[in-house]
Amino acid sequence: NFKYLPVVTFPDREPTWRGLTGWVQDDICHGTYEKQTGWKLTPENFHALLCGNPAMIKAGIEALTKRNFKLGKSKDPGATIYIEEYW
């Protein structure tokens, strides 16, 4: 019951990449992860690690909190969004 769904924003920079591409926040809103897994995008079914551009992380947090996900650290009870910013 575990699926890892990495997304590359700029596939032209990773010519061998064959996975999901685009903007994470758009994939959240368009149901991409639900289509990929067959699971409803809820905190009961998913945890999200947003890693990378701070603007993407902010947008991803906004999209996920609308679905009742909670930002926190890995040891925080109830946390379902984790972040790692770099640029």
C-alpha positions as CSV (number, residue, x, y, z in Angstrom):
1,N,0.0,0.0,0.0
2,F,2.9,2.4,-0.7
3,K,3.3,4.4,-3.9
4,Y,6.1,6.9,-4.5
5,L,5.1,9.6,-7.0
6,P,8.0,11.9,-7.8
7,V,7.3,14.8,-10.2
8,V,9.9,16.7,-12.3
9,T,8.9,20.2,-13.2
10,F,11.4,20.7,-16.1
11,P,11.7,17.3,-17.9
12,D,13.9,18.9,-20.6
13,R,16.6,19.2,-17.9
14,E,16.3,15.4,-17.2
15,P,16.2,13.8,-20.6
16,T,15.9,10.2,-19.2
17,W,13.0,11.0,-17.0
18,R,9.8,9.0,-17.8
19,G,7.7,9.8,-14.7
20,L,5.2,12.6,-13.9
21,T,6.0,16.1,-15.0
22,G,4.6,19.6,-14.3
23,W,3.6,21.5,-11.3
24,V,2.8,19.6,-8.1
25,Q,0.0,22.0,-7.1
26,D,-1.6,21.5,-10.5
27,D,-1.4,17.8,-10.1
28,I,-3.1,18.1,-6.7
29,C,-5.9,20.2,-8.2
30,H,-6.4,18.1,-11.3
31,G,-6.6,14.7,-9.5
32,T,-3.3,13.3,-11.0
33,Y,-2.3,11.5,-7.9
34,E,-5.8,10.0,-7.5
35,K,-5.7,8.7,-11.1
36,Q,-2.2,7.3,-10.6
37,T,-3.0,5.4,-7.3
38,G,-6.8,4.8,-7.4
39,W,-6.9,6.4,-3.9
40,K,-8.8,9.5,-2.9
41,L,-6.3,12.4,-2.0
42,T,-7.0,12.6,1.7
43,P,-4.8,12.8,4.8
44,E,-5.9,9.2,5.7
45,N,-4.5,7.9,2.4
46,F,-1.5,10.1,1.7
47,H,1.4,11.9,3.2
48,A,3.2,14.6,1.1
49,L,6.9,15.5,1.0
50,L,7.3,18.8,-0.9
51,C,11.0,19.2,-1.7
52,G,12.5,22.0,-3.9
53,N,11.5,25.5,-4.9
54,P,10.0,27.5,-2.0
55,A,7.3,28.9,-4.3
56,M,6.2,25.3,-5.3
57,I,6.2,24.3,-1.6
58,K,4.0,27.2,-0.7
59,A,1.5,26.5,-3.5
60,G,1.6,22.8,-2.6
61,I,0.9,23.5,1.1
62,E,-2.0,25.8,0.1
63,A,-3.5,23.1,-2.2
64,L,-3.1,20.3,0.4
65,T,-4.4,22.3,3.4
66,K,-7.6,22.8,1.5
67,R,-7.9,19.0,1.7
68,N,-7.3,19.0,5.4
69,F,-3.6,18.0,5.3
70,K,-1.5,19.4,8.1
71,L,2.0,20.8,7.9
72,G,4.5,19.5,10.4
73,K,7.7,17.6,11.1
74,S,8.0,13.8,10.7
75,K,7.6,13.3,14.5
76,D,4.5,15.5,14.8
77,P,1.4,13.5,15.4
78,G,-1.2,14.3,12.7
79,A,1.3,15.8,10.3
80,T,0.7,14.8,6.7
81,I,2.8,17.5,4.8
82,Y,6.6,17.6,5.2
83,I,8.9,20.1,3.5
84,E,12.5,20.5,2.4
85,E,13.3,23.8,0.8
86,Y,16.2,24.4,-1.4
87,W,16.9,26.6,-4.4
